[in-house]
């Protein structure tokens, strides 16, 4: 995923629910937390929410984001990070609504466009995902190679799912220029070549995929 600050990333597990283990943390006292919110500025609330999200304390994070938009509804960064929390909780419809609000308030918010596209993909809405990825590509600097690789890869995935094989091949090839040797991209490019009947090219991509036995992190 994209981050607006170094080191800010939300975990995908660790939802702050109390378990039957007596040693596990208890549910947060939301009345006490909401009371604390009344003395905090929007800037402090935002940092609190980011910290909670990074620690997997999603209930507190969402409560803080909700408190911010009570005071200021025109806050695209809040809706963006709120969307990331919803996505990590598996609440994709809610995530889509948050990302949609973020891009409506700031049409040049590249990360929000990308993550909206990815949320659409999670719902199988590849036709809706494609223009969001394309908009993100217009806005993301080419120097951000990791992000560029992820966008081209996911755009290729959605294009392939829509039957646009030639365009998918083009995007997978571009992704490899930003992340050469990536096992998963080579594999998807090989599948796309197979769909075209270009078996020699497909064989070459699958060979490149198998050459690297090192486990590679899956592109988000």
Secondary structure, DSSP 8 states (H G I E B T S, - for coil): ---SSTT----SS------S-TTS-----HHHHHHHHTTS-HHHHHHHHHHHHHTT-HHHHHHHHHHHHHH-S--HHHHHHHHHHHHHTT-HHHHHHHHHHHHHH-TT-HHHHHHHHHHHHHTT-HHHHHHHHHHHHHHS-TT-HHHHHHHHHHHHHHHHHTT-HHHHHHHHHHHHHHSTT-HHHHHHHHHHHHHHT-HHHHHHHHHHHHH--S------
